[in-house]
Amino acid sequence: MRPNLPHHAHELPPSRGRILVVDDDPGVVDYLVEMLEEAGYPTQGETSPLRALQRLREHEVFDLVVSDVEMQELRGVDLLDRILAEHPSQLVLLITAFGSIDLAVQAVRAGACDFLTKPFQIEQLLLAVERALRERAMRKEIVRLRSTIAEATPGLLVARSTAMRRAVDLARRAARSDASVLLTGETGSGKQDVARFIHESGSRAGGPFVPVSCSGLPSALLETELFGGGRDGRPGLLAQAKGGTLFLDEVGELPVDLQPRLLQALELHSQPGQPKVDVRVIASSRVPLEEALRDQRFRPELYYHLNVVRIEIPPLRDRPEDLQGLVDLCLQRAQQRVGRAVQGISTEALRWMMRYPWPGNVRELTNLIERAVAMTDHDTVVLEDLAQVAQGSDDAQLLDRAAALVMSLEEVERAYIRKIMELSLGNKSVAARILGIDRRTLYRKLGESEAGLPAGE
């Protein structure tokens, strides 16, 4: 049965993808071959699914097979099974006049890259073909990172860079004793991961690891958190850390009035006649505690008690050698948390990550990848995914800046296009997809001519 198709083809950029159309209706084959050829796809047709299978067996290469489902000689789903049994990476798109949701699910589970139901507009087919071939290109660009993380340690610690290797080496040595450790470094640089690594590498690994944030809580509430009491009389975090490690995150924000009590609890005897508190202390601070000492916001006695072993955690921008391994670990974690499987990350996306300064460090990288995995429409994280989630998290700040500068809509548009071009590493095809416009419109807004530009730009 001939599908209900219009007699014009939607204009799409030419593609090198070679297509084989399989349908036992010669009229449908001729029509689809003609439309796909007009759209720039080298296309051949077969009315016999067995002959189509034979052509593939003879190593004739097609980037995509478009097959009807209901054929007398061999059903499309069975053809799909045979093709994938011999050519697992072959892309196959199925079309049928007898489609249903159940059949679509069956086809996709069997390995079809997409599924269309007749009657359909030719634009629908062309878009499905373009999407299938584009995702094939993406899969070829996937960066496989598994082999790059041989130096990975527990948590989100990857130490290929000299600076991070030095920090991890100090952490390993600190783990041999119960000496207090002070970790310094920017927000999000991974101080808690280093603290957990020290805990898990030492003799207290079997005990609890208890983190407590010293910032953002009122003094009375933080006192109850640390030392217990309150209405429910529950033990504090210090008691809960017995036999393990207490991690004081952002200890420089600890209220001055609580510092003497904490110091007393950590010294030789928490109370006269009582045994020493059985806890190892690791503290962290995003700013040097010496500043707080000068401003009398931190007591010298507590500072000296905590600053026995000091480890500086480098910011992510100073350790580019670690980025690929961190990306892989973040992808693995994101897949588990979000419940979606992705094969990797495109080279374009990784190139952008290598150039980005990461002001939020490893924490920013983790959050960005998790949002990208949750939002992507592909089985690969691509540059557009990173742009969309980064844009979504920064809309209010962008608009606030534009309003403060009293920018016109034209100025905002130009600034935004420049930012997307920077994000896209100058690739105009990628930028146009992110902006939701065609390439010619982008060239016009950039004041450039399409002529003379490299292919793919």
C-alpha positions as CSV (number, residue, x, y, z in Angstrom):
1,M,0.0,0.0,0.0
2,R,1.4,3.4,-1.0
3,P,1.8,5.7,2.0
4,N,0.0,9.0,2.0
5,L,3.0,11.3,1.3
6,P,3.2,14.8,-0.2
7,H,5.0,15.3,-3.5
8,H,7.7,17.6,-2.2
9,A,10.8,17.0,-0.1
10,H,11.7,19.0,2.9
11,E,15.0,20.7,2.3
12,L,17.7,19.2,4.5
13,P,21.5,19.6,4.2
14,P,23.1,16.9,2.0
15,S,24.4,13.9,3.8
16,R,27.0,11.2,2.9
17,G,24.8,8.6,4.6
18,R,24.0,5.8,2.1
19,I,20.5,4.3,2.5
20,L,18.8,1.1,1.5
21,V,15.0,1.1,1.2
22,V,13.2,-2.3,1.5
23,D,9.5,-2.7,0.7
24,D,7.7,-5.3,-1.3
25,D,5.6,-2.5,-3.0
26,P,7.7,-1.3,-5.9
27,G,5.8,2.0,-6.0
28,V,6.7,2.8,-2.4
29,V,10.3,1.8,-3.0
30,D,10.5,4.1,-6.1
31,Y,8.9,7.0,-4.3
32,L,11.0,6.8,-1.1
33,V,14.2,6.4,-3.1
34,E,13.3,9.5,-5.1
35,M,12.5,11.6,-2.0
36,L,15.6,10.5,-0.2
37,E,17.8,11.2,-3.2
38,E,16.3,14.7,-3.5
39,A,17.2,15.3,0.1
40,G,20.8,14.5,-0.6
41,Y,21.0,10.8,0.6
42,P,22.5,8.3,-1.9
43,T,19.7,5.7,-1.9
44,Q,19.0,2.3,-3.4
45,G,15.9,0.1,-3.2
46,E,14.9,-3.5,-2.9
47,T,11.5,-5.2,-3.1
48,S,12.9,-8.4,-1.7
49,P,14.0,-8.5,2.0
50,L,16.0,-11.6,1.3
51,R,17.9,-9.9,-1.6
52,A,18.5,-6.9,0.8
53,L,19.9,-9.3,3.4
54,Q,22.2,-10.9,0.7
55,R,23.5,-7.5,-0.3
56,L,24.5,-6.8,3.3
57,R,26.1,-10.3,3.5
58,E,28.2,-9.5,0.5
59,H,29.6,-6.5,2.5
60,E,27.7,-3.8,0.6
61,V,27.8,-0.9,3.0
62,F,24.7,1.1,3.9
63,D,24.6,3.6,6.7
64,L,20.9,3.0,7.2
65,V,18.3,0.4,6.2
66,V,14.7,1.7,6.0
67,S,12.4,-1.3,5.9
68,D,8.6,-1.9,5.8
69,V,7.3,-4.3,8.6
70,E,4.6,-6.1,6.7
71,M,6.2,-8.0,3.8
72,Q,5.1,-11.4,2.5
73,E,8.6,-12.8,2.0
74,L,10.0,-11.8,5.4
75,R,8.5,-9.5,8.0
76,G,10.5,-6.4,8.8
77,V,11.1,-7.4,12.4
78,D,12.5,-10.7,11.3
79,L,14.7,-8.9,8.8
80,L,15.9,-6.7,11.6
81,D,16.8,-9.7,13.7
82,R,18.8,-11.3,10.9
83,I,20.6,-8.1,10.0
84,L,21.6,-7.4,13.6
85,A,22.7,-11.0,14.1
86,E,25.3,-10.6,11.3
87,H,25.9,-6.8,11.5
88,P,25.2,-5.6,15.1
89,S,26.1,-2.0,14.4
90,Q,23.8,-1.6,11.4
91,L,21.1,1.1,11.7
92,V,17.6,-0.1,10.8
93,L,14.5,2.1,10.7
94,L,11.1,0.4,10.5
95,I,7.9,1.7,8.9
96,T,4.5,0.1,8.7
97,A,0.8,0.8,8.1
98,F,-0.1,-1.6,10.9
99,G,1.8,0.1,13.7
100,S,0.9,0.2,17.3
101,I,2.7,1.3,20.5
102,D,3.3,-2.4,21.4
103,L,4.9,-3.0,18.0
104,A,7.0,0.1,18.3
105,V,8.3,-0.9,21.7
106,Q,9.0,-4.4,20.3
107,A,10.9,-3.0,17.3
108,V,13.0,-0.7,19.4
109,R,13.8,-3.4,22.0
110,A,14.8,-5.6,19.1
111,G,17.3,-3.0,18.0
112,A,15.6,-0.7,15.6
113,C,17.0,2.9,15.7
114,D,13.5,4.4,15.1
115,F,9.9,3.5,14.1
116,L,7.4,5.3,11.8
117,T,3.8,4.5,11.2
118,K,2.0,5.1,7.9
119,P,0.6,7.5,6.8
120,F,3.4,9.9,7.5
121,Q,4.7,13.1,5.9
122,I,8.0,12.9,4.1
123,E,9.4,15.5,6.5
124,Q,8.9,12.9,9.4
125,L,10.9,10.3,7.5
126,L,13.7,12.8,6.7
127,L,13.9,14.0,10.2
128,A,14.1,10.4,11.5
129,V,16.8,9.6,8.9
130,E,18.8,12.7,9.9
131,R,18.5,12.0,13.6
132,A,19.6,8.3,13.1
133,L,22.6,9.3,11.0
134,R,23.5,12.2,13.3
135,E,23.4,9.9,16.4
136,R,25.6,7.4,14.5
137,A,28.1,10.1,14.0
138,M,27.9,11.0,17.7
139,R,28.5,7.3,18.6
140,K,31.6,7.3,16.5
141,E,32.8,10.4,18.4
142,I,32.2,9.0,21.8
143,V,35.2,9.3,24.1
144,R,35.8,6.0,25.8
145,L,37.3,7.0,29.2
146,R,37.5,3.6,31.0
147,S,41.2,3.2,30.4
148,T,42.1,6.7,31.7
149,I,41.2,6.2,35.4
150,A,43.8,3.6,36.4
151,E,45.0,6.1,39.0
152,A,41.6,6.6,40.4
153,T,41.1,6.2,44.2
154,P,37.8,5.8,46.1
155,G,35.3,8.6,45.8
156,L,35.9,11.2,43.1
157,L,39.7,11.2,43.4
158,V,41.6,11.0,40.2
159,A,45.3,11.7,40.5
160,R,47.0,11.9,37.1
161,S,48.1,15.5,37.6
162,T,51.3,16.3,39.6
163,A,49.3,18.6,42.0
164,M,46.7,16.0,42.8
165,R,49.2,13.1,43.1
166,R,51.0,15.2,45.7
167,A,47.8,15.8,47.6
168,V,46.8,12.1,47.5
169,D,50.3,11.0,48.5
170,L,50.1,13.3,51.6
171,A,46.6,11.9,52.3
172,R,48.0,8.3,52.2
173,R,50.7,9.2,54.7
174,A,48.3,11.0,57.0
175,A,46.1,7.9,57.0
176,R,48.9,6.0,58.8
177,S,48.3,7.8,62.1
178,D,45.4,9.5,64.0
179,A,47.0,13.0,63.6
180,S,44.5,15.8,62.9
181,V,44.4,16.9,59.3
182,L,43.5,20.3,57.9
183,L,42.4,20.3,54.2
184,T,42.4,23.6,52.4
185,G,41.1,24.4,48.9
186,E,38.4,26.2,47.0
187,T,34.7,25.3,47.3
188,G,33.8,22.1,45.5
189,S,37.5,21.0,45.0
190,G,36.9,17.7,46.7
191,K,38.0,18.2,50.3
192,Q,35.3,15.8,51.6
193,D,36.4,13.1,49.1
194,V,40.0,13.5,50.4
195,A,38.8,13.3,54.0
196,R,36.8,10.1,53.3
197,F,39.8,8.6,51.5
198,I,42.0,9.3,54.6
199,H,39.4,7.7,56.8
200,E,39.0,4.6,54.5
201,S,42.8,4.2,54.1
202,G,43.5,4.2,57.9
203,S,42.9,2.0,60.9
204,R,39.5,3.6,61.5
205,A,38.0,2.4,58.2
206,G,35.6,0.1,60.0
207,G,34.3,3.0,62.1
208,P,31.8,5.7,61.1
209,F,32.7,8.7,58.9
210,V,30.6,11.6,60.3
211,P,30.6,14.9,58.4
212,V,29.3,18.1,60.0
213,S,28.9,21.4,58.2
214,C,30.1,24.3,60.4
215,S,28.6,27.0,58.2
216,G,25.1,28.3,57.8
217,L,23.8,27.0,61.2
218,P,22.9,29.2,64.2
219,S,25.3,28.7,67.1
220,A,22.8,27.0,69.4
221,L,21.7,24.5,66.7
222,L,25.3,23.7,65.7
223,E,26.1,23.1,69.4
224,T,23.2,20.6,69.7
225,E,24.4,18.9,66.4
226,L,27.9,18.5,67.7
227,F,27.4,17.7,71.4
228,G,23.9,16.4,71.5
229,G,21.1,17.2,74.0
230,G,18.1,19.2,72.9
231,R,14.5,18.1,73.4
232,D,15.0,14.5,72.2
233,G,18.3,14.1,74.2
234,R,20.0,12.3,71.3
235,P,23.8,12.0,71.2
236,G,25.7,14.6,69.2
237,L,27.8,14.0,66.1
238,L,30.9,13.9,68.1
239,A,29.6,10.9,70.1
240,Q,28.3,9.3,66.9
241,A,31.9,9.4,65.4
242,K,33.3,7.3,68.2
243,G,35.8,4.8,66.8
244,G,35.8,6.7,63.5
245,T,36.4,10.1,61.9
246,L,34.7,13.4,62.5
247,F,34.9,15.7,59.4
248,L,34.5,19.4,60.3
249,D,33.6,21.0,57.0
250,E,34.3,24.7,56.7
251,V,35.7,24.8,60.2
252,G,36.6,28.5,59.7
253,E,32.9,29.2,60.0
254,L,32.6,27.6,63.4
255,P,31.2,30.2,65.9
256,V,33.8,31.6,68.2
257,D,31.8,30.8,71.3
258,L,31.7,27.0,70.4
259,Q,35.5,26.8,69.7
260,P,36.6,26.4,73.3
261,R,34.1,23.6,74.0
262,L,35.1,21.7,70.8
263,L,38.8,22.1,71.8
264,Q,38.1,20.8,75.2
265,A,36.3,17.7,73.8
266,L,39.2,17.0,71.5
267,E,42.0,17.3,74.0
268,L,43.3,14.6,76.3
269,H,40.2,14.3,78.5
270,S,36.7,15.5,77.6
271,Q,35.9,15.7,81.3
272,P,38.1,15.1,84.4
273,G,38.5,11.4,85.0
274,Q,37.0,10.5,81.6
275,P,39.0,8.6,78.9
276,K,40.2,10.4,75.8
277,V,37.5,11.0,73.1
278,D,38.0,8.1,70.6
279,V,37.7,10.1,67.4
280,R,40.0,11.2,64.6
281,V,39.4,14.8,63.4
282,I,39.8,16.0,59.8
283,A,38.8,19.7,59.2
284,S,38.5,21.7,56.0
285,S,38.4,25.3,55.1
286,R,38.0,27.1,51.7
287,V,40.0,30.1,53.0
288,P,43.3,30.1,54.9
289,L,42.6,29.9,58.7
290,E,45.4,32.4,59.2
291,E,43.0,35.2,58.0
292,A,40.5,34.2,60.7
293,L,43.3,34.1,63.3
294,R,44.3,37.7,62.4
295,D,40.6,38.8,62.6
296,Q,40.3,37.0,65.9
297,R,37.5,34.8,64.5
298,F,39.4,31.6,65.2
299,R,41.1,30.7,68.4
300,P,44.9,29.9,68.1
301,E,44.6,26.8,70.4
302,L,42.1,25.1,68.1
303,Y,44.0,26.1,65.0
304,Y,47.2,24.4,66.3
305,H,45.2,21.4,67.3
306,L,43.7,21.0,63.8
307,N,46.7,22.1,61.7
308,V,49.0,19.1,62.4
309,V,49.0,17.8,58.8
310,R,48.0,20.2,56.2
311,I,47.0,19.3,52.6
312,E,46.2,21.7,49.9
313,I,43.6,20.4,47.3
314,P,44.2,22.0,43.9
315,P,41.3,23.6,42.0
316,L,40.1,21.7,38.9
317,R,41.4,24.3,36.5
318,D,45.0,23.5,37.7
319,R,44.7,19.8,37.1
320,P,43.5,19.3,33.4
321,E,45.1,15.9,33.3
322,D,42.5,14.7,35.7
323,L,39.5,15.9,33.8
324,Q,38.8,12.9,31.6
325,G,39.0,10.5,34.5
326,L,36.7,12.7,36.6
327,V,34.2,12.9,33.7
328,D,34.1,9.1,33.5
329,L,33.5,8.7,37.2
330,C,30.8,11.4,37.1
331,L,29.1,9.7,34.2
332,Q,29.1,6.4,36.1
333,R,27.6,8.0,39.2
334,A,25.0,10.0,37.2
335,Q,23.8,6.9,35.4
336,Q,23.2,5.2,38.8
337,R,21.5,8.2,40.4
338,V,19.4,9.2,37.4
339,G,18.7,5.6,36.2
340,R,19.7,6.2,32.5
341,A,22.4,4.6,30.5
342,V,24.7,6.7,28.4
343,Q,27.6,5.4,26.3
344,G,30.0,8.3,26.9
345,I,30.6,11.9,25.9
346,S,31.2,13.4,22.5
347,T,34.6,14.9,21.6
348,E,33.0,18.3,21.1
349,A,31.7,18.2,24.7
350,L,35.0,17.1,26.1
351,R,36.9,19.8,24.2
352,W,34.6,22.4,25.7
353,M,35.1,20.9,29.2
354,M,38.9,21.1,28.8
355,R,38.6,24.8,28.1
356,Y,36.1,25.7,30.7
357,P,37.6,27.2,33.9
358,W,35.3,25.3,36.4
359,P,34.9,28.0,39.1
360,G,32.8,25.5,41.0
361,N,35.4,22.8,40.6
362,V,34.6,19.1,40.9
363,R,31.2,19.8,42.5
364,E,30.2,21.9,39.4
365,L,31.4,19.2,37.1
366,T,29.4,16.5,38.9
367,N,26.2,18.6,38.9
368,L,26.6,19.6,35.2
369,I,27.1,16.0,34.1
370,E,24.2,14.7,36.2
371,R,21.8,17.2,34.8
372,A,23.1,16.5,31.2
373,V,22.5,12.8,31.7
374,A,19.0,13.4,33.0
375,M,18.1,15.8,30.1
376,T,19.8,14.3,27.1
377,D,17.7,12.9,24.2
378,H,20.7,10.8,23.1
379,D,22.7,7.8,24.3
380,T,25.7,10.2,24.4
381,V,26.2,13.4,26.3
382,V,26.8,16.0,23.5
383,L,27.7,19.7,23.6
384,E,24.1,20.8,23.2
385,D,23.2,19.0,26.4
386,L,25.8,20.8,28.4
387,A,24.7,24.2,26.9
388,Q,21.1,23.6,27.7
389,V,21.6,22.6,31.4
390,A,24.2,25.4,31.9
391,Q,21.8,27.9,30.3
392,G,18.9,26.7,32.4
393,S,20.9,27.2,35.6
394,D,22.0,30.7,34.7
395,D,18.9,32.3,33.2
396,A,18.2,34.6,36.2
397,Q,21.8,35.8,36.5
398,L,21.9,36.5,32.7
399,L,18.7,38.5,32.8
400,D,19.8,40.4,35.9
401,R,23.0,41.5,34.2
402,A,21.2,42.5,31.0
403,A,18.7,44.6,33.0
404,A,21.3,46.2,35.1
405,L,23.1,47.3,31.9
406,V,19.8,48.5,30.3
407,M,20.6,46.4,27.2
408,S,18.3,46.3,24.2
409,L,16.9,43.1,22.9
410,E,19.3,43.3,19.9
411,E,22.3,43.7,22.3
412,V,21.1,40.8,24.5
413,E,20.7,38.6,21.4
414,R,24.2,39.5,20.0
415,A,25.8,38.9,23.4
416,Y,24.0,35.5,23.8
417,I,25.0,34.4,20.2
418,R,28.6,35.3,21.0
419,K,28.4,33.2,24.2
420,I,26.9,30.2,22.4
421,M,29.6,30.5,19.6
422,E,32.2,30.4,22.3
423,L,30.6,27.5,24.0
424,S,30.4,25.7,20.6
425,L,34.1,26.3,20.0
426,G,33.2,28.2,16.8
427,N,31.2,25.4,15.2
428,K,28.3,27.2,13.6
429,S,26.3,24.0,13.0
430,V,26.4,23.2,16.7
431,A,25.6,26.8,17.7
432,A,22.6,26.9,15.3
433,R,21.2,23.8,16.9
434,I,21.6,25.2,20.4
435,L,20.0,28.5,19.4
436,G,17.1,26.7,17.6
437,I,17.7,28.5,14.3
438,D,19.1,27.4,10.9
439,R,22.6,28.1,9.8
440,R,21.7,30.8,7.3
441,T,19.9,32.7,10.0
442,L,23.0,32.4,12.2
443,Y,25.3,33.6,9.4
444,R,23.0,36.6,8.9
445,K,23.0,37.5,12.6
446,L,26.7,37.2,12.6
447,G,27.0,39.4,9.5
448,E,28.8,36.6,7.6
449,S,28.3,35.0,4.2
450,E,27.6,31.2,4.0
451,A,29.9,31.0,1.0
452,G,33.5,29.9,1.7
453,L,32.9,28.5,5.1
454,P,34.3,25.0,5.8
455,A,32.0,22.0,5.6
456,G,30.3,21.3,8.9
457,E,30.7,24.9,10.0
